[in-house]
Amino acid sequence: MPNDTSETITVAVSCDTTVELDETFFVNLSSPSNATILDNQGLGTIQNDDVPTLSINDVSQVEGNAGTSTFAFTVTLSQASSQTVTVNYATADNTATVAGNDYVAGSGTLTFAPGDYDGDARNDLAVYRDGVWFVLRSSDSAVSISNWGLAGDRPVSGDFDGDGSTDIGIYRAGVWWIQESLTGTARVIPFGIGTDIPTVGDYDGDGTSDIAVFRPADGDWYVLKSSDTTITGVNWGLAGDVPIPAAYLPQ
């Protein structure tokens, strides 16, 4: 076409309902004729538009005649996510009141930690509540309950032993406590300071999760690489930024 200065390349992108991080791919230009290439690479970003939903059930049961009884409310995530999901909860008076000694006030945060805890190559639904892990295994729909941590600990998860299953762990004041799924043994690793944010990821590409922290005061990342146990420090971010580690570029 005479005076043509623009052409379009179309790429089909597969649609799905999987909750995942944004993904990227490249379109590369090569072998030009009667022209030179100034910019040879275009970056396409597939933005995730699938957001899991949270719901809580109603509970109705008799109160009993003495002492206290337990009402267990179940919070459900619509589908497993590749990202950690958190939600705050708090009791609130209705016709039953705290002042009337009808129930004990409570509040806290639930954490849905993503991971393949049973090693079947599918993410399982999991929550962390005051030191207790509740995992709904995708392989057999059974519920696994593990006491690992204390109220106030930060839950962490990843395949730290390289066996293909997600390990549970907690981060407490600069110390990592990891329960390895391969052997059932505990690893205690001092790495970080109390104000750091744990940022688990496979930073060296060896198929095993690396221990890492983000220091929000100055935007520094510190990674303990599983491949050779060396420590890498990188400044990437500003004070107050939120760390979001992931494999953004296709391999």
N, C-alpha and C positions, 0 to 999 in steps of 0.2 A: 504494500500500500504506500503510495507516495507520501512523503513527509511523516511517516509513521515513527513516533518516538516512544511508544509505550505498548508493551504486550503483556498478557496475563498468563501466569502459570497456576493451574488449579491442582490441589492435592486433596484427596478424599481422606477425611478423618473419621475413624470409627466411633460411634456413639455408644455410651454405656451408662450404667447406673451405679458404678463403683465409686465410693468415696475415696479420693486420692488427692495428692498434691498436684499442682499444675505441672504439665510435662512439656518438653520442648523437642523440636526436630529442626534440621537444617535443609535448605534448598541451595545447592552449590552451582555456580556458573563455571564453565570451562570451555576451552578450545574455541575462542571467538574467531570470526573471520571479518576482515575489513573494519575492525574496531579493537580497542583494548578494554580490559576489565578494570574498573576502578574499585568496585566493591563486589567480591565474588561470592558472598554468603548472606542468605537471608535466614532469619530465625523465626520459626513459627512457634507460638505458645498456645498449647491446648489448656484452656482455663477450666478447672473443675467447677461444675455447676450442680454437683450432687452433695447435698448437705444432710447428714443424719439428723433425725429428730429424737427428742427425749420425751418420755411420758412416765407418769407415776400412777400406781394403782390406788384404789380405795381399800380400806381395811375396816371390817366391822366384826367385833367379837366381844364376849362378855368381859367385864372388868375384874371379876373375882371379888372375894370378900375380905381379903387381908393382903398386906404387902403391896407389891407392884406386879403388873403383868406386862408383857412385851407386845407391842404392835409393830410388825415388820412390814414396812412399805417397800415395794420393789420399783426401782427406777430402770427403765428399759431404753436402750439405744436401738434405733430402728435397724441399723446394720453396722457391721464392723467398719472402723475407719483406720486409715493408715496413719492418722494423726491422733495424738492424745486429746481426748475430750474431757473437759471438766465442767462441773455444774455445782453451784452452791445450793444448800438447802437450809431451811429454818422453820421451826414450828411457829404457829400463829393461833391465837385464841379464836374460837368461835363460840358455841354455847358452852363448851368445856374451856375452863380458864386455868392458868397457872396460879393466879391469886386464890382461886377456889380450891387449890390442891387436887385438881382433876388429873393433871399430867405434869411431867417434868419438861421444861423447855429444852430444846436442843437445836444445834446448828452445826454446820461443817461444810466440807467440800467432798464431792465424789469425783473420782478420777477413773475414766475408762482408758485403760492402757492397751494400745494395739499390739498384736503379736500372734504368732502361730505357736501357741503353747503346747499343742499335742503333736506337732511335727507332721501334719497331714497336708501341708502346703496351702492351707487356708487360714485366714485370720480368724481368731476366736474373740468372742465378746468377753471382756474382763473389766472388773472394777476393783479399785483399791479403797478400803474404808477403814481408817484408824488402825492401820497395821495389819489388816486382813485382806487377802486377795481372793476374789470370787471369779472363777473362770468357767464360762460355758463352752465346753469343748465341741468343736464342729464335727469331730470324728464320730462321736457317739451320743451327743447331746447330754452327756453327764456333766455335773457341776463339781469342779475341783475347788476346795477351800484350803488356803494356806495362810498360816500366821507368820508373817515376815515383815517386821517393821513395827513402828510405834506411831501413835497419833502425832502429827506434825512432821513426820518424815516425808520426803519427796519420793514418790514411786518412780522407778526407772525399769525399763525392760529392753531386752535385746538378746541376740544370740552371742553371748560372750564366750562360750566354749566351742563354738563352731560345729555343733552337732545337728543343726537344722531346726532346732526347737528354740522358742523364746524362753529366756531365763528371767525370773523375777528378781528385783533388787530394790534397794532404797538408797537415797543420798541423805546423809545426816551430818550437817556441820563440817563439810569438807571430806567426809569419809564415805566410801561406797561399800555397801554390804550386798553381795550377789550370791544367790543360790543357784548353782549350776545344775541344769537339768540332766546333763550327761552322767554325773557322778553323785549328785545330791549333796555335794559338799559346799561349804561356804567360803567365799573369797572376801577378804576385808582389805580394801585398798585406799589409803589416804591420797586423795587427789582433788585439790581445790580448796576453797575457803567457804565459810558459812554463807556468804552472800552470793556465791556463784550459782548459776542455773545449770543443772545437768543437761547435756545435749548429746545423747547417744547417737552414733552413726557409724557406718563403715567408711571411714575417711581414707584408708589406705587400699581399699578394693580387694582385700584378701578373703572376703566372705564371712568375716567375723566382726561383731560389733566392737567398736572402740569406745573406751571411756573418754569423755570430753566434757568441758565446762565452758560456759560463756560468762564473762565478768561484766555485768551490766554497768558498772561504774565507769568503765573506759572503753567498752566495745572489744575487749580482747577475747580470743578463743584459745584454749589450751587442749591439745589432743594427746592422749597416751595411746600410741599406735600398737595394735595387737600383733602386727607382723614382726616388729623388732624391738618393742617396748621403749622406743625413743619418744621424746616429747616434742611436739611442734606447737609453736605459738604464732598466732596471726592476729593482727588488728583488723577487724572488719565489722564496722558498725559504730554507732555513737552511743553515748550514755543514755540509758533508758530504752534502747531498741530491744525488740523481741527476737530471740534466735529461732530460726526455722531451718534446721539442717535437713537435707534430702539430696538424693541423686537426681539433680535437675537435668543433666545432660545425658542423652542416650549413649549406651556403651556400644 
